[in-house]
């Protein structure tokens, strides 16, 4: 039986994935009520499942290079 690894993404990775947005903009985005709920809130910050973030981005981003969501 194979176990599927859990893939996580923190705020820094989200900033990169969103095209290098500022920390403030990443916080605004991740604080939205429609953004996925973090899987954990660690001492180093919140972490999300990559699949949840990618799904959200596909639904809310018109173009990967745009900064306005």
C-alpha positions as CSV (number, residue, x, y, z in Angstrom):
1,X,0.0,0.0,0.0
2,X,1.5,3.3,-1.0
3,X,0.9,6.5,1.0
4,X,0.4,9.7,-0.9
5,X,2.8,12.4,0.5
6,X,1.2,15.6,2.0
7,X,2.4,18.6,-0.1
8,X,2.3,21.9,1.8
9,X,2.8,25.5,0.9
10,X,3.6,28.4,3.2
11,X,3.1,32.1,2.7
12,X,6.5,32.5,1.0
13,X,5.7,29.9,-1.6
14,X,2.2,31.4,-2.2
15,X,3.9,34.8,-2.8
16,X,6.2,33.2,-5.4
17,X,3.3,31.2,-7.0
18,X,1.3,34.5,-7.3
19,X,4.1,36.1,-9.2
20,X,6.1,37.6,-6.5
21,X,3.4,39.7,-4.8
22,X,4.3,41.6,-1.6
23,X,4.0,40.2,1.8
24,X,1.1,42.6,2.5
25,X,-0.7,41.5,-0.7
26,X,-0.2,37.8,0.1
27,X,-1.6,38.4,3.6
28,X,-4.7,40.1,2.0
29,X,-5.2,37.2,-0.3
30,X,-4.8,34.5,2.2
31,X,-7.1,36.3,4.6
32,X,-10.0,36.3,2.2
33,X,-13.0,34.3,3.3
34,X,-12.9,32.3,0.0
35,X,-9.2,31.4,0.3
36,X,-8.6,27.8,1.6
37,X,-8.3,27.3,5.3
38,X,-4.8,26.6,6.4
39,X,-4.1,23.0,7.4
40,X,-2.0,24.2,10.4
41,X,-0.8,27.4,12.1
42,X,2.8,26.7,13.1
43,X,5.3,29.0,14.9
44,X,6.8,29.9,11.4
45,X,3.3,30.7,10.0
46,X,0.3,29.1,8.4
47,X,0.6,26.3,5.9
48,X,-1.9,25.2,3.3
49,X,-2.3,22.1,1.1
50,X,-0.8,22.8,-2.3
51,X,-3.8,21.2,-4.0
52,X,-6.2,23.6,-2.2
53,X,-4.2,26.7,-3.1
54,X,-3.8,25.6,-6.7
55,X,-7.5,24.9,-7.1
56,X,-8.3,28.3,-5.6
57,X,-5.9,30.0,-8.0
58,X,-7.4,28.3,-11.0
59,X,-10.8,29.5,-10.0
60,X,-9.8,33.1,-9.2
61,X,-6.9,34.0,-11.4
62,X,-7.5,35.1,-15.0
63,X,-3.9,35.0,-15.9
64,X,-0.8,33.8,-14.0
65,X,0.9,37.1,-14.5
66,X,-1.8,39.3,-13.1
67,X,-1.5,40.7,-9.6
68,X,-5.2,41.6,-9.0
69,X,-7.3,38.7,-7.8
